[in-house]
Amino acid sequence: MKTHDVHNQPLPLTDVNLYAVDLPLREAVKRSAALEHGELISEFAGICGSALTAQLADQANHNKPQLKSFDRYGHRINEVEYHPAYHRLMDMALSHQVSSIAWTADRGGHSAHSALIYILAQAEPGVCCPISMTYAGVAALRHQPELAQTWEPLLTAGRYDASVQPISHKTAATLGMAMTEKQGGSDVRANTTQAVSIGSGGPGTQYELTGHKWFCSAPMSDGFLTLAQTQAGLSCFLVPRWRPDNTRNAMHIMQLKDKLGDWANASAEIEYDGAYAQMVGADGQGIQTIIDMVHHTRLDCTIAPAAYMRKTLSLAGWHCRHRQAFGKRLIEQPLMRQVLADLALESEAATVLAFHVAHSFDQAAGNEQAALLSRIITPIAKYWLNKRVTGFVHEAMECHGGSGYIEEFELARYYRQAPLNGIWEGSGNIMCLDVLRAIGRDPRTVEVMISELETLSAGHILLKKRVQAIKDAIVNEQLSLDTARHWVEQVALCLQAGLLLIHAPEYIADAFIIGRLQSDRSYGYGAVRINQDMIEAIIQRASPADK
């Protein structure tokens, strides 16, 4: 006799094309030149939504990278060993041009990259880090054309070469980054790593670096962009894994970080012991050089929380459509419907803002106004979406009850992952300081942003009032260190509301504005008052189709 039968349990949400079931994503791609790459995006989305990829993601997470400091003969090798599933995921991503398409496409490259990494983050967010830095590193290397000439073809090759050997023997390469130190953290000007010139010195020439880095992302990359002090000040360098004589470079991995999440990806503490390096960009101008890389990784740190929202919303909606409680499916229960509708609003608002930022990267080439807009809305969007995502994932977890808290389910992985992009590439305070810095350096930046907000808010009284308050804070010199977070939040909300007014159905924009901009706004998901007819339409728009 059986002790029990298993029933009232949803099947896994697998073998789903993550592009086909995501209407806000498809609309965002259609609005940009990335539509030219729609076939590639759809193909990749089908692979990322497959049961096989879900299995690979689980294996890569539960078989963490391992440090191998020495070979069996006692030679120091500084290698990190990954589970084969990690390498398959990396190959899957790089062969579908996630890191290269931004630089190889004639049009819409950054938007296409963003769509691909948005999809990848829903399959396994841990591999996004090395993919993102390989994409973003190209922007910094272009400050040193002779280095870019050697490295860029390998970084944009559209393939994965996991072999541990000099790049002269490889068919493709990846890049990592090592900026922060123990004593400085985000204050990279406090870095103490020293760079000594081997020859004449200056851009493109050879140096030896001595010092430590508290965090080195993706330590099995083929090269690393890093910061070190010269007599002229903090400078940017490329540190290859191998020296020109094909011997291993003196970049020693001291330990791998035991992180809360992001388990598939390794992060390390390293030391340079006379490590070979080449200067990238002007001597003493390291921050100005590497900020181009950081600007692009911040785009990915904006896309990621939108992707996590979409993934966990899909899981919550799927669970609620296939699980019964108190005589009804969960999705038929009034309180649960309120929660799911509110999560759907937040998810779509995140997607429309994230891809508006991505579109600004495509427009910025040769367009000064677009470049100024991109410069300021990137840290604003990164700040806000990462403030929203952790609570969002928690609410999606609650929709599952106790099952959502179990490691075998994907939600636990996303809950551990959710805070990370808010820390990567500058925490919330750093983003707000960066917004103030952008405004201070070029007043046209805020003028372009205000013009954008006014265009988006035209015709909506409540939104126009909020935009006017944002303008007044500038005019009355009320934007300062102690008000920056509030001001950035208001700008982000107005951007989301205005973009929804233009690009989403009226019921989506209206419900978002009611829930986020009215004076008696709700502070908990599901507490916003939404008309029942609107709830049904919102849920249907956000729902992946049943198999």
C-alpha positions as CSV (number, residue, x, y, z in Angstrom):
1,M,0.0,0.0,0.0
2,K,1.3,3.4,-0.9
3,T,1.8,5.9,1.9
4,H,0.7,8.8,-0.4
5,D,0.3,9.9,-4.0
6,V,2.0,13.0,-5.3
7,H,-0.6,15.4,-6.7
8,N,-1.3,19.2,-6.7
9,Q,2.4,19.8,-7.6
10,P,3.3,21.8,-10.7
11,L,5.6,20.4,-13.3
12,P,8.9,22.2,-13.8
13,L,8.7,25.3,-16.0
14,T,11.1,24.1,-18.7
15,D,11.4,23.7,-22.5
16,V,10.0,27.2,-22.9
17,N,11.3,29.8,-25.4
18,L,12.1,32.7,-23.0
19,Y,11.7,35.2,-25.9
20,A,8.4,33.9,-27.2
21,V,6.7,34.0,-23.8
22,D,8.0,37.5,-22.8
23,L,5.9,40.1,-24.5
24,P,7.6,43.2,-22.9
25,L,10.9,41.9,-24.1
26,R,9.7,41.3,-27.6
27,E,8.3,44.8,-27.7
28,A,11.6,46.3,-26.4
29,V,13.5,44.5,-29.1
30,K,11.0,45.6,-31.8
31,R,11.5,49.2,-30.8
32,S,15.3,49.0,-31.4
33,A,17.5,47.9,-34.2
34,A,18.1,44.7,-32.3
35,L,15.0,43.4,-34.1
36,E,17.5,42.6,-37.0
37,H,18.9,40.0,-34.6
38,G,15.6,38.5,-33.6
39,E,16.3,35.1,-35.0
40,L,19.5,34.8,-33.0
41,I,17.7,36.0,-29.9
42,S,14.9,33.6,-30.3
43,E,17.2,30.6,-30.9
44,F,19.2,31.5,-27.8
45,A,16.1,31.9,-25.8
46,G,14.9,28.4,-26.7
47,I,18.2,26.9,-25.6
48,C,18.2,28.9,-22.4
49,G,14.7,27.8,-21.5
50,S,15.4,24.1,-22.1
51,A,15.4,21.4,-19.5
52,L,19.0,20.6,-20.4
53,T,20.2,24.1,-19.7
54,A,18.3,24.1,-16.4
55,Q,20.2,20.9,-15.5
56,L,23.5,22.4,-16.5
57,A,22.8,25.5,-14.3
58,D,22.0,23.3,-11.4
59,Q,25.2,21.3,-11.8
60,A,27.4,24.5,-12.2
61,N,26.0,25.9,-9.0
62,H,26.3,22.8,-6.8
63,N,29.8,22.0,-8.0
64,K,31.6,25.2,-7.1
65,P,34.9,26.3,-8.7
66,Q,38.0,25.0,-7.0
67,L,41.4,26.7,-6.7
68,K,44.4,24.7,-7.8
69,S,47.4,26.7,-6.7
70,F,50.1,24.1,-7.7
71,D,50.6,21.2,-10.1
72,R,51.7,17.8,-8.8
73,Y,55.3,18.8,-9.2
74,G,55.1,21.9,-7.0
75,H,54.9,24.5,-9.8
76,R,52.6,27.4,-9.0
77,I,49.9,27.4,-11.7
78,N,47.1,29.6,-10.2
79,E,44.3,27.8,-12.0
80,V,40.6,27.5,-11.1
81,E,38.8,24.3,-12.0
82,Y,35.2,24.5,-13.0
83,H,32.6,21.7,-13.5
84,P,32.1,20.8,-17.1
85,A,28.6,22.3,-16.9
86,Y,30.1,25.7,-16.4
87,H,32.1,25.4,-19.6
88,R,29.1,24.2,-21.6
89,L,27.2,27.3,-20.4
90,M,30.0,29.6,-21.3
91,D,30.3,28.0,-24.8
92,M,26.6,28.3,-25.2
93,A,26.6,32.0,-24.4
94,L,29.8,33.0,-26.3
95,S,28.9,31.0,-29.4
96,H,25.6,32.9,-29.5
97,Q,27.5,36.2,-29.5
98,V,26.3,37.5,-26.1
99,S,29.6,39.3,-25.5
100,S,30.5,40.1,-29.1
101,I,27.4,41.3,-30.9
102,A,27.6,44.8,-29.5
103,W,30.9,45.3,-31.3
104,T,30.3,43.3,-34.5
105,A,26.7,44.3,-35.4
106,D,26.2,47.2,-37.8
107,R,23.2,48.4,-35.8
108,G,21.5,47.7,-32.5
109,G,24.4,45.8,-31.1
110,H,24.1,46.9,-27.5
111,S,20.3,46.3,-27.4
112,A,20.9,42.9,-28.9
113,H,23.6,42.2,-26.3
114,S,21.2,43.3,-23.6
115,A,18.4,41.0,-24.9
116,L,20.8,38.1,-25.0
117,I,22.2,38.6,-21.5
118,Y,18.7,39.2,-20.1
119,I,17.8,35.8,-21.4
120,L,21.1,34.2,-20.2
121,A,20.5,35.6,-16.7
122,Q,17.2,33.7,-16.5
123,A,19.1,30.5,-17.3
124,E,22.1,30.9,-15.1
125,P,23.2,34.3,-13.8
126,G,26.6,33.1,-12.5
127,V,28.1,32.9,-16.0
128,C,27.0,36.4,-16.8
129,C,29.9,38.0,-15.0
130,P,32.7,36.8,-17.3
131,I,30.5,37.3,-20.3
132,S,29.8,40.9,-19.2
133,M,33.4,41.8,-18.6
134,T,34.5,40.4,-21.9
135,Y,31.9,42.5,-23.6
136,A,32.7,45.7,-21.6
137,G,36.5,45.3,-21.7
138,V,36.5,46.1,-25.4
139,A,35.5,49.7,-24.6
140,A,38.5,50.3,-22.3
141,L,41.0,48.5,-24.6
142,R,40.1,50.8,-27.4
143,H,41.9,53.6,-25.5
144,Q,45.1,51.7,-26.6
145,P,44.7,50.8,-30.3
146,E,47.7,48.5,-30.5
147,L,46.4,46.4,-27.6
148,A,42.8,46.4,-29.0
149,Q,44.2,45.2,-32.4
150,T,45.6,42.1,-30.6
151,W,42.8,41.4,-28.1
152,E,39.6,42.6,-29.7
153,P,39.4,39.9,-32.4
154,L,39.7,37.2,-29.7
155,L,37.2,38.9,-27.4
156,T,34.7,39.2,-30.2
157,A,35.4,35.8,-31.9
158,G,31.9,34.4,-31.0
159,R,33.4,31.2,-29.5
160,Y,34.7,29.8,-26.3
161,D,38.3,28.6,-25.8
162,A,38.7,27.3,-22.2
163,S,42.3,26.2,-22.7
164,V,45.0,27.5,-20.4
165,Q,47.7,28.9,-22.7
166,P,48.9,32.2,-24.1
167,I,46.5,34.1,-26.3
168,S,48.8,33.7,-29.3
169,H,47.7,30.0,-29.2
170,K,44.0,30.6,-28.6
171,T,41.0,31.0,-30.9
172,A,39.1,33.2,-28.4
173,A,39.7,35.0,-25.1
174,T,37.8,36.3,-22.1
175,L,38.6,39.3,-19.9
176,G,38.3,39.9,-16.1
177,M,38.8,42.9,-13.9
178,A,40.6,43.6,-10.6
179,M,40.1,47.1,-9.1
180,T,39.3,47.1,-5.4
181,E,41.8,46.6,-2.6
182,K,41.3,45.8,1.1
183,Q,41.9,49.3,2.4
184,G,39.9,51.2,-0.3
185,G,36.9,49.2,-1.6
186,S,35.0,51.6,-3.8
187,D,37.6,54.3,-3.1
188,V,40.0,53.1,-5.7
189,R,42.1,56.3,-5.4
190,A,43.3,54.7,-2.1
191,N,44.8,51.8,-4.0
192,T,48.4,51.0,-3.1
193,T,49.4,48.6,-5.9
194,Q,52.6,49.9,-7.5
195,A,53.5,49.9,-11.2
196,V,57.1,50.2,-12.2
197,S,58.1,50.8,-15.9
198,I,60.3,48.2,-17.5
199,G,61.3,50.5,-20.3
200,S,60.4,54.1,-21.4
201,G,57.0,54.1,-19.7
202,G,53.7,55.5,-20.9
203,P,50.7,54.3,-22.7
204,G,51.1,50.8,-24.3
205,T,54.5,50.2,-22.7
206,Q,55.5,47.4,-20.3
207,Y,55.3,47.6,-16.5
208,E,55.6,45.3,-13.5
209,L,52.9,45.4,-10.9
210,T,53.3,44.6,-7.2
211,G,50.4,44.7,-4.8
212,H,47.1,43.0,-4.0
213,K,43.5,43.0,-5.1
214,W,40.7,42.2,-2.7
215,F,38.3,41.2,-5.4
216,C,39.2,39.8,-8.8
217,S,36.2,38.8,-10.9
218,A,36.4,35.7,-13.2
219,P,40.0,34.8,-12.2
220,M,40.4,32.2,-15.1
221,S,40.1,34.9,-17.7
222,D,42.9,35.4,-20.2
223,G,43.6,39.0,-19.2
224,F,42.5,41.5,-16.6
225,L,42.0,45.2,-16.6
226,T,43.4,46.6,-13.3
227,L,44.5,49.8,-11.6
228,A,47.9,50.6,-10.1
229,Q,49.9,53.7,-9.1
230,T,52.6,55.3,-11.2
231,Q,54.4,58.5,-10.4
232,A,51.7,60.2,-12.4
233,G,48.9,58.7,-10.3
234,L,46.4,55.9,-10.7
235,S,46.7,54.2,-14.1
236,C,44.9,51.5,-16.0
237,F,46.8,48.3,-17.0
238,L,46.1,45.1,-18.9
239,V,47.5,42.1,-17.1
240,P,47.7,39.0,-19.3
241,R,47.7,35.5,-17.7
242,W,50.9,34.7,-19.6
243,R,54.0,36.8,-20.2
244,P,55.4,37.5,-23.7
245,D,57.9,34.6,-23.3
246,N,55.0,32.2,-22.7
247,T,55.7,31.7,-19.0
248,R,52.9,32.2,-16.4
249,N,52.5,35.7,-15.2
250,A,53.2,36.5,-11.5
251,M,49.5,37.0,-10.7
252,H,48.9,34.7,-7.7
253,I,45.4,33.6,-6.7
254,M,45.5,33.6,-2.9
255,Q,42.0,32.3,-2.3
256,L,38.5,32.1,-3.8
257,K,35.8,34.0,-2.0
258,D,33.1,32.0,-0.3
259,K,30.1,34.0,-1.5
260,L,26.5,34.1,-0.5
261,G,25.5,33.3,-4.0
262,D,26.8,33.5,-7.6
263,W,28.3,30.1,-7.0
264,A,29.0,29.0,-10.6
265,N,31.3,32.0,-11.0
266,A,34.6,32.3,-9.1
267,S,35.7,35.5,-7.4
268,A,39.2,35.7,-6.0
269,E,41.7,37.5,-3.9
270,I,45.0,38.0,-5.8
271,E,48.5,39.3,-5.4
272,Y,50.7,40.8,-8.1
273,D,54.4,39.8,-7.5
274,G,56.1,41.7,-10.3
275,A,53.3,40.8,-12.7
276,Y,53.8,41.8,-16.3
277,A,51.4,44.4,-17.5
278,Q,50.8,47.0,-20.3
279,M,49.4,50.5,-19.7
280,V,46.1,51.2,-21.2
281,G,45.3,54.9,-21.9
282,A,47.1,57.9,-20.5
283,D,49.5,57.7,-17.6
284,G,47.7,58.8,-14.4
285,Q,44.3,58.7,-16.0
286,G,43.3,55.2,-15.0
287,I,39.9,55.9,-13.7
288,Q,38.9,57.8,-16.8
289,T,40.1,54.9,-18.9
290,I,38.5,52.0,-17.0
291,I,35.3,53.9,-16.5
292,D,34.4,53.1,-20.1
293,M,34.4,49.4,-19.1
294,V,32.5,50.1,-15.9
295,H,29.9,52.1,-17.8
296,H,29.2,49.1,-20.0
297,T,29.2,46.6,-17.1
298,R,26.7,48.9,-15.3
299,L,24.4,48.4,-18.3
300,D,24.5,44.7,-17.6
301,C,24.0,45.3,-13.9
302,T,20.8,47.1,-14.9
303,I,19.6,44.4,-17.2
304,A,20.2,41.7,-14.7
305,P,17.7,42.7,-12.0
306,A,15.0,43.1,-14.7
307,A,15.9,39.6,-15.8
308,Y,15.6,38.2,-12.3
309,M,12.2,39.9,-11.9
310,R,11.0,38.3,-15.1
311,K,12.3,34.9,-14.2
312,T,10.9,34.8,-10.7
313,L,7.6,36.3,-11.8
314,S,7.3,33.5,-14.4
315,L,8.0,30.9,-11.8
316,A,5.5,32.4,-9.4
317,G,2.8,32.7,-12.0
318,W,3.4,29.1,-13.2
319,H,3.2,27.8,-9.7
320,C,0.0,29.7,-8.9
321,R,-1.7,28.5,-12.1
322,H,-1.0,24.8,-11.3
323,R,-1.3,24.7,-7.5
324,Q,-4.6,24.6,-5.6
325,A,-5.3,25.8,-2.1
326,F,-8.6,26.2,-0.2
327,G,-10.6,24.8,-3.1
328,K,-9.2,27.0,-5.9
329,R,-6.1,27.4,-8.0
330,L,-3.8,29.9,-6.3
331,I,-4.1,32.3,-9.2
332,E,-7.9,32.5,-8.6
333,Q,-7.5,33.6,-5.0
334,P,-8.1,37.4,-4.8
335,L,-5.1,38.3,-2.6
336,M,-2.7,36.2,-4.8
337,R,-4.1,37.9,-7.9
338,Q,-3.3,41.3,-6.4
339,V,0.3,40.2,-5.6
340,L,0.9,38.7,-9.1
341,A,-0.5,41.7,-10.9
342,D,1.7,44.1,-8.8
343,L,4.8,41.9,-9.5
344,A,3.9,42.0,-13.2
345,L,3.8,45.8,-13.2
346,E,7.1,46.0,-11.4
347,S,8.7,43.5,-13.8
348,E,7.4,45.3,-17.0
349,A,8.5,48.7,-15.6
350,A,12.0,47.3,-14.9
351,T,12.2,45.8,-18.4
352,V,11.1,49.0,-20.2
353,L,13.6,51.1,-18.2
354,A,16.5,48.6,-18.6
355,F,16.1,48.4,-22.4
356,H,15.7,52.2,-22.7
357,V,19.1,52.4,-21.1
358,A,20.4,49.8,-23.6
359,H,19.0,51.7,-26.5
360,S,20.8,54.8,-25.3
361,F,24.1,53.0,-25.7
362,D,23.3,52.3,-29.4
363,Q,22.2,55.9,-29.9
364,A,25.3,57.4,-28.1
365,A,27.8,56.7,-30.9
366,G,28.3,60.0,-32.7
367,N,25.3,61.6,-30.9
368,E,26.4,63.9,-28.0
369,Q,23.0,64.4,-26.5
370,A,22.3,60.7,-26.5
371,A,25.7,60.1,-24.9
372,L,24.9,62.6,-22.2
373,L,21.6,60.9,-21.5
374,S,23.1,57.5,-21.4
375,R,25.8,58.7,-19.0
376,I,23.2,59.8,-16.4
377,I,20.3,57.3,-16.8
378,T,22.6,54.3,-16.5
379,P,23.6,54.8,-12.8
380,I,20.0,56.0,-12.1
381,A,18.5,52.8,-13.5
382,K,21.2,50.6,-12.0
383,Y,20.5,52.1,-8.6
384,W,16.7,51.8,-8.7
385,L,16.2,48.4,-10.3
386,N,18.7,46.8,-7.8
387,K,16.9,48.4,-4.9
388,R,13.6,46.8,-6.1
389,V,14.8,43.3,-7.1
390,T,15.6,41.7,-3.7
391,G,12.1,42.4,-2.3
392,F,10.6,41.3,-5.6
393,V,12.3,37.9,-5.5
394,H,11.3,37.5,-1.9
395,E,7.6,38.1,-2.8
396,A,7.9,35.6,-5.6
397,M,9.3,33.1,-3.1
398,E,6.3,33.7,-0.8
399,C,4.0,32.7,-3.7
400,H,5.6,29.3,-3.5
401,G,5.4,28.9,0.2
402,G,8.0,26.6,1.8
403,S,9.0,25.1,-1.5
404,G,10.4,28.4,-2.6
405,Y,12.9,28.3,0.2
406,I,14.3,24.9,-0.8
407,E,17.6,24.8,-2.6
408,E,16.3,22.3,-5.2
409,F,14.1,25.0,-6.6
410,E,15.5,27.8,-8.7
411,L,14.0,30.6,-6.5
412,A,16.6,30.0,-3.8
413,R,19.4,30.6,-6.3
414,Y,17.8,33.9,-7.5
415,Y,17.2,35.1,-3.9
416,R,20.9,34.6,-3.2
417,Q,21.8,36.3,-6.5
418,A,19.5,39.2,-6.2
419,P,21.6,41.6,-4.1
420,L,24.8,41.2,-6.1
421,N,24.3,43.6,-9.0
422,G,23.5,46.3,-6.5
423,I,27.1,45.8,-5.2
424,W,28.9,45.1,-8.4
425,E,30.3,48.1,-10.3
426,G,29.3,50.5,-7.5
427,S,26.8,50.2,-4.7
428,G,23.8,52.5,-4.3
429,N,25.6,55.4,-2.7
430,I,28.3,55.2,-5.4
431,M,25.6,55.4,-8.1
432,C,24.1,58.5,-6.5
433,L,27.5,60.1,-6.2
434,D,28.1,59.3,-9.9
435,V,24.8,61.0,-10.9
436,L,25.9,64.1,-8.9
437,R,29.3,63.9,-10.6
438,A,27.8,63.7,-14.0
439,I,25.7,66.8,-13.4
440,G,28.6,68.7,-11.9
441,R,30.9,68.0,-14.8
442,D,28.5,68.9,-17.5
443,P,25.3,70.8,-16.7
444,R,23.9,69.8,-20.2
445,T,23.6,66.3,-18.7
446,V,20.7,67.2,-16.4
447,E,19.2,69.4,-19.1
448,V,19.0,66.4,-21.5
449,M,17.5,64.2,-18.8
450,I,14.9,66.8,-17.9
451,S,14.0,67.2,-21.6
452,E,13.6,63.4,-21.8
453,L,11.3,63.4,-18.7
454,E,9.2,66.2,-20.0
455,T,8.7,64.4,-23.3
456,L,7.7,61.2,-21.5
457,S,5.3,62.9,-19.1
458,A,3.5,65.1,-21.6
459,G,-0.3,64.7,-21.3
460,H,-0.3,63.1,-17.8
461,I,-1.0,65.6,-15.0
462,L,0.3,63.6,-12.0
463,L,3.5,62.6,-13.8
464,K,4.1,66.2,-15.0
465,K,3.9,67.4,-11.4
466,R,6.5,64.8,-10.3
467,V,8.8,65.9,-13.2
468,Q,8.3,69.6,-12.1
469,A,9.4,68.7,-8.6
470,I,12.5,67.1,-10.0
471,K,13.3,70.3,-12.0
472,D,12.6,72.5,-8.9
473,A,15.2,70.6,-6.9
474,I,17.8,71.5,-9.5
475,V,16.7,75.1,-9.9
476,N,16.5,75.7,-6.1
477,E,19.8,73.9,-5.5
478,Q,18.2,71.3,-3.3
479,L,20.0,68.4,-5.0
480,S,22.8,67.5,-2.6
481,L,24.4,64.5,-0.9
482,D,21.6,64.2,1.7
483,T,18.8,64.3,-1.0
484,A,20.5,62.4,-3.8
485,R,18.9,59.1,-3.1
486,H,15.4,60.5,-3.0
487,W,16.0,62.5,-6.2
488,V,17.4,59.5,-8.1
489,E,14.5,57.4,-7.0
490,Q,12.0,60.0,-8.2
491,V,13.8,60.3,-11.6
492,A,13.7,56.5,-12.0
493,L,10.0,56.2,-11.1
494,C,9.2,59.0,-13.6
495,L,11.2,57.4,-16.3
496,Q,9.5,54.1,-15.7
497,A,6.0,55.7,-15.7
498,G,6.7,57.8,-18.8
499,L,8.1,54.9,-20.7
500,L,5.1,52.7,-19.8
501,L,2.7,55.5,-21.0
502,I,4.4,55.4,-24.4
503,H,5.2,51.8,-24.9
504,A,2.8,49.7,-22.7
505,P,-1.0,49.3,-22.8
506,E,-2.9,52.0,-20.9
507,Y,-4.0,49.7,-18.1
508,I,-0.3,48.9,-17.4
509,A,0.8,52.5,-17.2
510,D,-2.3,53.6,-15.2
511,A,-1.9,50.8,-12.6
512,F,1.8,51.5,-12.2
513,I,1.3,55.2,-11.7
514,I,-1.5,54.6,-9.2
515,G,0.6,52.2,-7.2
516,R,3.9,54.1,-7.4
517,L,3.3,57.8,-7.7
518,Q,0.2,58.7,-5.8
519,S,0.6,60.3,-2.4
520,D,-1.0,57.3,-0.6
521,R,1.2,54.9,-2.5
522,S,1.6,51.3,-1.4
523,Y,4.9,50.0,0.0
524,G,4.2,46.3,-0.2
525,Y,3.6,44.2,-3.3
526,G,-0.1,43.4,-3.6
527,A,-1.3,46.3,-1.5
528,V,-1.9,48.6,-4.4
529,R,-5.6,49.0,-5.4
530,I,-6.1,47.7,-8.9
531,N,-9.4,47.3,-10.8
532,Q,-10.3,43.6,-11.1
533,D,-10.6,43.8,-14.9
534,M,-7.1,45.4,-15.0
535,I,-5.7,42.6,-12.8
536,E,-6.9,39.9,-15.3
537,A,-5.3,41.8,-18.2
538,I,-2.1,42.4,-16.4
539,I,-1.7,38.8,-15.3
540,Q,-2.5,37.5,-18.8
541,R,0.0,39.8,-20.4
542,A,2.8,38.6,-18.1
543,S,2.0,34.9,-18.2
544,P,4.0,32.3,-20.1
545,A,1.6,30.1,-22.0
546,D,0.8,26.6,-20.7
547,K,2.6,23.7,-22.4
